[in-house]
Amino acid sequence: MTGFGRGSAATDAWLATVEISSVNRKQAELVIQVPRELNELEARIRNAVLAVVSRGRIQVSIKLERAQGTTADFKINPALALAFSAALAELGATIGQPILPTAADFLRQPGIIDIGTSEIDADTAWLAIAPALTSALMQLAAMRESEGSHLKTDFFARLETLASLTRTIASGASDRPARQRELLLKRLSDAGLDLDPTEERVAKEIALFADRCDISEELTRLDSHFAKFHEYLDANEPPGRALDFLCQELFREFNTIGSKANDANIAQAIVVAKTELEKIREQVQNIE
């Protein structure tokens, strides 16, 4: 499911801004972007996010700034500065003319002057990051919940369509043995075999057909799956994986009915039902 959240919090030392976005993904995939000095906090961030989100590709971006009124520490690496100066002097001696470095030359060399990056204490920074992360997660969850509410309404409507199609299939299935008996007798008559309708062989053939095309068990399981689907949608726990499993079982039952029924009208209803079910399954892949 998609969503976005942004939170900010400050302490006397740090101002933290956290942005979280999520897009559809069948499994949970978490990408965390934090300053290098805060890598040790990734486990805490991951646990906090996964406690709220169990599916989707979630990207967490954390920006940390010094609080207003504090100053950054400048750290100088004397050994690196002297080595750089000596290297330029050696280069000048090699080419036969002096090379005099400017202040800009020293500033451009990484590591000679660091601006406070080594002074970030992870535990101190976490005091600002934690409430910002909580606020961002609350906004993310609210947006995803709103999307889920719309999907729930859509699921209920499509389930009602499936239930209606199932009732149509059930009503047509009850007449199949009688229609098969009429069809069998007509074929025998057309072939010049004028058998008594009460002939044992005819009755046995009709009984075998009725047994083969009996879909009462499948219809019962469909009703059970529909009820369970509604139960999961109304539950407080994330239903995504359970609904995914139910979609597979519903497909299985409709396929079985289609192979058993041997009837054009029922086959047409099965095609419509499977189309609706595929639309449900695509959305189920994305919800919690």
Wavefront OBJ file of the C-alpha trace (Angstrom):
o trace
v 0.000 0.000 0.000
v 1.117 3.541 -0.634
v 1.626 6.263 1.917
v 3.822 9.103 3.129
v 4.696 10.543 6.508
v 6.943 13.341 7.748
v 7.928 14.170 11.293
v 10.287 16.587 13.028
v 11.562 16.823 16.569
v 14.290 18.765 18.346
v 16.412 18.555 21.458
v 18.917 21.039 22.854
v 21.554 19.478 20.607
v 19.852 18.219 17.450
v 16.959 18.812 15.041
v 15.783 15.607 13.320
v 13.534 15.362 10.278
v 12.210 11.958 9.218
v 10.411 11.209 5.952
v 8.856 7.804 5.227
v 7.258 6.688 1.979
v 5.859 3.315 0.959
v 4.800 1.753 -2.336
v 3.154 -1.555 -3.167
v 5.254 -4.665 -2.706
v 4.228 -8.219 -1.802
v 6.868 -8.526 0.936
v 8.391 -5.982 3.302
v 11.466 -4.230 1.918
v 13.040 -1.485 4.014
v 15.570 1.095 2.776
v 17.085 3.381 5.428
v 19.092 6.513 4.645
v 20.918 7.975 7.647
v 24.199 9.840 8.163
v 27.141 7.452 8.253
v 27.765 8.208 11.918
v 24.286 6.905 12.821
v 24.547 3.481 11.174
v 24.318 1.841 14.589
v 20.737 3.165 14.881
v 19.496 1.222 11.835
v 18.355 -1.737 13.942
v 16.195 0.519 16.155
v 14.740 2.284 13.120
v 14.019 -1.031 11.392
v 12.227 -2.463 14.438
v 10.116 0.685 14.829
v 9.045 0.678 11.158
v 8.323 -3.053 10.924
v 6.152 -2.819 14.028
v 3.801 -0.634 11.949
v 4.304 -1.917 8.378
v 4.504 -5.555 7.288
v 4.204 -5.207 3.489
v 5.513 -2.775 0.891
v 8.741 -1.092 -0.089
v 9.397 1.449 2.651
v 12.000 4.167 2.326
v 13.123 6.031 5.447
v 15.155 9.208 5.111
v 16.593 10.889 8.202
v 18.124 14.348 8.199
v 19.985 15.553 11.272
v 20.965 19.178 11.929
v 22.511 20.887 14.880
v 20.010 22.765 16.992
v 19.851 26.531 16.617
v 22.362 28.236 18.896
v 24.911 25.410 18.776
v 28.090 25.560 16.751
v 29.827 22.875 14.782
v 33.312 21.734 15.789
v 36.099 22.062 13.240
v 38.693 19.327 13.459
v 42.060 19.671 11.758
v 44.246 16.742 10.764
v 47.787 18.224 11.096
v 49.551 15.133 9.814
v 47.482 15.082 6.639
v 48.032 18.859 6.112
v 51.817 18.503 6.500
v 51.863 15.491 4.181
v 49.933 17.451 1.548
v 52.330 20.422 1.833
v 55.353 18.113 1.605
v 53.904 16.417 -1.463
v 53.516 19.783 -3.210
v 57.081 20.762 -2.280
v 58.371 17.468 -3.673
v 56.358 18.010 -6.863
v 57.896 21.506 -7.192
v 61.396 20.116 -6.795
v 60.647 17.471 -9.419
v 59.476 19.958 -12.063
v 62.050 22.594 -11.085
v 59.760 25.364 -9.913
v 58.180 26.045 -6.517
v 54.494 25.254 -5.935
v 52.941 27.391 -3.242
v 49.579 25.996 -2.044
v 46.791 28.387 -1.092
v 44.227 27.983 1.685
v 41.685 26.842 -0.911
v 43.991 23.976 -1.877
v 43.989 22.709 1.704
v 40.220 23.103 2.039
v 39.623 21.041 -1.070
v 41.509 18.057 0.267
v 39.124 15.684 2.112
v 40.072 14.908 5.668
v 42.294 17.925 6.384
v 39.365 19.825 7.930
v 36.247 18.008 9.176
v 33.181 19.937 10.265
v 31.775 18.206 13.291
v 30.876 14.895 11.603
v 32.861 12.864 14.071
v 31.138 14.443 17.052
v 27.656 12.934 16.553
v 26.688 10.749 19.490
v 24.128 8.191 18.313
v 22.273 7.947 21.627
v 21.984 11.730 21.892
v 20.786 12.000 18.301
v 18.224 9.221 18.903
v 16.465 11.452 21.451
v 15.474 13.717 18.544
v 15.088 11.005 15.901
v 12.728 8.737 17.902
v 9.795 11.182 18.293
v 10.223 12.391 14.689
v 10.123 8.785 13.502
v 6.992 8.097 15.565
v 5.229 11.128 14.094
v 6.158 10.132 10.526
v 4.962 6.566 11.096
v 1.615 7.806 12.444
v 1.053 9.893 9.292
v 2.104 6.975 7.083
v -0.242 4.587 8.875
v -3.152 7.064 8.620
v -2.698 7.421 4.852
v -2.423 3.662 4.367
v -5.490 3.129 6.563
v -7.481 5.532 4.395
v -6.470 3.616 1.281
v -7.320 0.352 3.009
v -10.799 1.615 3.855
v -11.505 2.301 0.185
v -10.174 -1.129 -0.778
v -12.368 -2.764 1.856
v -15.483 -1.186 0.333
v -14.409 -2.407 -3.092
v -13.780 -5.933 -1.737
v -17.257 -6.120 -0.199
v -18.861 -5.106 -3.510
v -16.874 -7.677 -5.495
v -17.567 -10.405 -2.929
v -21.273 -9.736 -3.290
v -20.883 -10.136 -7.057
v -19.119 -13.464 -6.507
v -21.834 -14.604 -4.083
v -24.531 -13.678 -6.609
v -22.744 -15.631 -9.354
v -22.424 -18.589 -6.992
v -26.173 -18.550 -6.372
v -26.758 -18.482 -10.124
v -24.426 -21.450 -10.560
v -26.168 -23.350 -7.750
v -29.609 -22.807 -9.251
v -28.460 -23.982 -12.669
v -26.606 -27.000 -11.327
v -29.720 -28.532 -9.779
v -31.326 -28.927 -13.224
v -28.284 -30.504 -14.888
v -29.178 -34.222 -14.328
v -32.702 -33.714 -15.734
v -31.355 -31.856 -18.775
v -28.730 -34.530 -19.300
v -31.434 -37.215 -19.191
v -33.408 -35.395 -21.892
v -30.274 -34.936 -23.982
v -29.293 -38.586 -23.643
v -32.751 -39.810 -24.659
v -32.798 -37.449 -27.650
v -29.431 -38.742 -28.820
v -30.583 -42.313 -28.490
v -33.769 -41.492 -30.383
v -31.837 -39.704 -33.150
v -29.608 -42.752 -33.441
v -32.645 -45.008 -33.886
v -32.266 -46.619 -30.456
v -35.722 -46.353 -29.000
v -35.019 -47.326 -25.386
v -37.433 -47.189 -22.494
v -36.612 -44.137 -20.338
v -36.880 -46.430 -17.313
v -34.272 -48.796 -18.797
v -31.673 -49.689 -16.159
v -28.767 -48.745 -18.408
v -30.256 -45.286 -19.005
v -30.885 -44.783 -15.288
v -27.321 -45.867 -14.484
v -25.858 -43.454 -17.030
v -27.913 -40.600 -15.603
v -26.846 -41.536 -12.058
v -23.169 -41.572 -13.058
v -23.519 -38.195 -14.734
v -25.282 -36.733 -11.685
v -22.448 -37.960 -9.472
v -19.744 -36.541 -11.749
v -21.354 -33.117 -12.020
v -22.306 -32.801 -8.340
v -20.822 -29.496 -7.121
v -22.549 -29.289 -3.756
v -19.260 -29.655 -1.858
v -17.612 -26.887 -3.869
v -20.594 -24.581 -3.333
v -20.473 -25.203 0.414
v -16.750 -24.413 0.514
v -17.308 -21.242 -1.512
v -19.873 -20.019 1.023
v -17.406 -20.812 3.805
v -14.603 -18.920 2.055
v -16.846 -15.887 1.485
v -17.747 -15.813 5.174
v -14.087 -16.123 6.149
v -13.159 -13.337 3.739
v -15.639 -11.001 5.443
v -14.317 -12.068 8.841
v -10.720 -11.223 7.910
v -11.734 -7.857 6.444
v -13.468 -6.911 9.707
v -10.617 -8.159 11.923
v -8.112 -5.864 13.635
v -5.097 -7.874 12.480
v -3.453 -7.325 9.049
v -5.347 -9.713 6.721
v -3.195 -9.516 3.571
v -1.561 -12.947 3.586
v -4.709 -14.710 4.808
v -6.769 -13.084 2.037
v -4.123 -14.059 -0.496
v -4.535 -17.695 0.569
v -8.344 -17.443 0.391
v -8.139 -16.085 -3.162
v -6.167 -19.163 -4.174
v -8.786 -21.433 -2.589
v -11.640 -19.564 -4.286
v -9.919 -19.942 -7.651
v -9.528 -23.658 -6.962
v -13.223 -24.132 -6.178
v -14.394 -22.179 -9.234
v -12.028 -24.158 -11.457
v -13.380 -27.426 -10.078
v -16.969 -26.335 -10.637
v -16.133 -25.348 -14.201
v -14.603 -28.742 -14.966
v -17.450 -30.661 -13.304
v -20.510 -28.750 -14.473
v -20.149 -29.320 -18.226
v -22.685 -26.583 -18.909
v -22.346 -23.474 -21.103
v -24.303 -21.166 -18.773
v -22.329 -22.256 -15.720
v -19.063 -21.951 -17.654
v -19.942 -18.367 -18.559
v -20.678 -17.555 -14.908
v -17.349 -19.125 -13.925
v -15.466 -16.874 -16.365
v -17.116 -13.760 -14.908
v -16.433 -14.955 -11.351
v -12.761 -15.620 -12.049
v -12.412 -12.181 -13.638
v -13.806 -10.534 -10.494
v -11.645 -12.724 -8.302
v -8.515 -11.774 -10.244
v -9.267 -8.097 -9.566
v -9.541 -8.882 -5.852
v -6.320 -10.912 -5.884
v -4.334 -8.084 -7.512
v -5.352 -5.689 -4.740
v -4.844 -8.261 -1.977
v -1.182 -8.541 -2.990
v -0.660 -4.974 -1.809
v -2.521 -4.733 1.491
v -1.134 -5.454 4.930
l 1 2 3 4 5 6 7 8 9 10 11 12 13 14 15 16 17 18 19 20 21 22 23 24 25 26 27 28 29 30 31 32 33 34 35 36 37 38 39 40 41 42 43 44 45 46 47 48 49 50 51 52 53 54 55 56 57 58 59 60 61 62 63 64 65 66 67 68 69 70 71 72 73 74 75 76 77 78 79 80 81 82 83 84 85 86 87 88 89 90 91 92 93 94 95 96 97 98 99 100 101 102 103 104 105 106 107 108 109 110 111 112 113 114 115 116 117 118 119 120 121 122 123 124 125 126 127 128 129 130 131 132 133 134 135 136 137 138 139 140 141 142 143 144 145 146 147 148 149 150 151 152 153 154 155 156 157 158 159 160 161 162 163 164 165 166 167 168 169 170 171 172 173 174 175 176 177 178 179 180 181 182 183 184 185 186 187 188 189 190 191 192 193 194 195 196 197 198 199 200 201 202 203 204 205 206 207 208 209 210 211 212 213 214 215 216 217 218 219 220 221 222 223 224 225 226 227 228 229 230 231 232 233 234 235 236 237 238 239 240 241 242 243 244 245 246 247 248 249 250 251 252 253 254 255 256 257 258 259 260 261 262 263 264 265 266 267 268 269 270 271 272 273 274 275 276 277 278 279 280 281 282 283 284 285 286 287 288
